[in-house]
Amino acid sequence: MFGSLGFTELILILFIVLIIFGAGKLPQLGEGIGKAIKGFKKSVHEAEAIEAEAQQATQQQAATPQQAIPSASPQAPVADQPAPQPVSHA
């Protein structure tokens, strides 16, 4: 049934849990476990959806050719300037 646990072992575990928590706490315990499982499943599905969106965006970006972006400051041709003359101190 559950790996190596048989029916007798499961009944024994349920009986011990009943003794430890009491009959009044079992519905609250079950509700808490159910909410935890539901939250876990929800987070797993959200993570898969986010990952799928990221893959789709990456594929779209790779499929679209990127346009050349002009540089912010175009380089002007450098004019020939005379070299500076040394200053003599006389």
CYANA upper distance limits for C-alpha pairs under 8 A (distance plus 0.5 A):
  1 MET  CA      5 LEU  CA      7.22
  1 MET  CA      6 GLY  CA      6.86
  1 MET  CA      7 PHE  CA      8.13
  2 PHE  CA      6 GLY  CA      7.60
  5 LEU  CA      9 GLU  CA      6.44
  5 LEU  CA     10 LEU  CA      7.29
  6 GLY  CA     10 LEU  CA      6.92
  7 PHE  CA     11 ILE  CA      6.81
  8 THR  CA     12 LEU  CA      6.74
  9 GLU  CA     13 ILE  CA      6.68
 10 LEU  CA     14 LEU  CA      6.65
 11 ILE  CA     15 PHE  CA      6.62
 12 LEU  CA     16 ILE  CA      6.79
 13 ILE  CA     17 VAL  CA      6.71
 14 LEU  CA     18 LEU  CA      6.62
 15 PHE  CA     19 ILE  CA      6.81
 16 ILE  CA     20 ILE  CA      6.69
 17 VAL  CA     21 PHE  CA      6.49
 17 VAL  CA     22 GLY  CA      8.21
 18 LEU  CA     22 GLY  CA      5.61
 18 LEU  CA     23 ALA  CA      6.66
 18 LEU  CA     26 LEU  CA      7.82
 21 PHE  CA     25 LYS  CA      6.26
 21 PHE  CA     26 LEU  CA      7.17
 22 GLY  CA     26 LEU  CA      7.18
 23 ALA  CA     27 PRO  CA      8.42
 24 GLY  CA     28 GLN  CA      8.34
 25 LYS  CA     29 LEU  CA      6.56
 26 LEU  CA     30 GLY  CA      6.53
 27 PRO  CA     31 GLU  CA      6.58
 28 GLN  CA     32 GLY  CA      6.63
 29 LEU  CA     33 ILE  CA      6.74
 30 GLY  CA     34 GLY  CA      6.56
 31 GLU  CA     35 LYS  CA      6.67
 32 GLY  CA     36 ALA  CA      6.67
 33 ILE  CA     37 ILE  CA      6.72
 34 GLY  CA     38 LYS  CA      6.62
 35 LYS  CA     39 GLY  CA      6.53
 36 ALA  CA     40 PHE  CA      6.65
 37 ILE  CA     41 LYS  CA      6.72
 38 LYS  CA     42 LYS  CA      6.68
 39 GLY  CA     43 SER  CA      6.69
 40 PHE  CA     44 VAL  CA      6.73
 41 LYS  CA     45 HIS  CA      6.76
 42 LYS  CA     46 GLU  CA      6.67
 43 SER  CA     47 ALA  CA      6.57
 44 VAL  CA     48 GLU  CA      6.77
 45 HIS  CA     49 ALA  CA      6.69
 46 GLU  CA     50 ILE  CA      6.67
 47 ALA  CA     51 GLU  CA      6.63
 48 GLU  CA     52 ALA  CA      6.59
 49 ALA  CA     53 GLU  CA      6.72
 50 ILE  CA     54 ALA  CA      6.76
 51 GLU  CA     55 GLN  CA      6.76
 52 ALA  CA     56 GLN  CA      6.65
 53 GLU  CA     57 ALA  CA      6.63
 54 ALA  CA     58 THR  CA      6.66
 55 GLN  CA     59 GLN  CA      6.66
 56 GLN  CA     60 GLN  CA      6.68
 57 ALA  CA     61 GLN  CA      6.58
 58 THR  CA     62 ALA  CA      6.67
 59 GLN  CA     63 ALA  CA      6.62
 60 GLN  CA     64 THR  CA      6.75
 61 GLN  CA     65 PRO  CA      8.39
